[in-house]
């Protein structure tokens, strides 16, 4: 999920740099914000899974 989010954000950023394309501005903004949101949700999910790991050295 993190990689997918970063890929979406990168596509949006690429369209922002090449703004002479026929892509509307709201599509670029949707790709950027949606991609970063998906990546953030993926990181949050991975951190939640790390809570299930037993900690070494604690009693």
C-alpha positions in Angstrom: 0.0 0.0 0.0 2.8 2.3 0.7 4.4 1.8 -2.7 1.0 2.2 -4.4 0.5 5.5 -2.6 3.9 6.8 -3.5 3.4 5.8 -7.1 0.1 7.7 -7.3 1.8 10.8 -5.7 4.7 10.5 -8.2 2.3 10.3 -11.1 0.5 13.4 -9.8 3.8 15.3 -9.3 4.9 14.3 -12.8 1.7 15.7 -14.2 2.2 18.9 -12.2 5.6 19.4 -13.7 4.4 18.8 -17.2 1.3 21.0 -16.8 0.9 21.5 -20.6 -0.9 18.1 -20.6 -4.6 17.9 -21.0 -5.1 16.8 -17.4 -7.3 19.1 -15.3 -5.9 20.7 -12.1 -8.2 18.9 -9.8 -7.0 15.5 -11.2 -3.4 16.4 -10.3 -4.5 17.5 -6.8 -6.5 14.3 -6.4 -3.5 12.2 -7.4 -1.2 14.0 -5.0 -3.4 14.1 -2.0 -4.8 10.6 -2.6 -1.4 9.1 -3.1 0.0 10.6 0.1 -3.1 9.6 2.1 -2.8 6.0 0.9 0.9 5.9 1.7 0.2 7.3 5.2 -2.5 4.7 5.8 -0.1 2.0 4.7 2.5 3.2 7.2 -0.1 3.4 9.9 -1.1 -0.2 9.2 2.5 -1.4 9.3 3.0 0.3 12.6 -0.1 -1.4 14.0 1.2 -4.8 12.9 4.5 -4.1 14.7 2.6 -3.8 18.0 1.9 -7.6 17.8 5.5 -8.5 17.8 6.9 -9.6 21.2 9.6 -7.2 22.6 12.9 -8.8 23.2 14.5 -8.3 26.7 11.3 -7.2 28.6 9.9 -9.3 31.4 
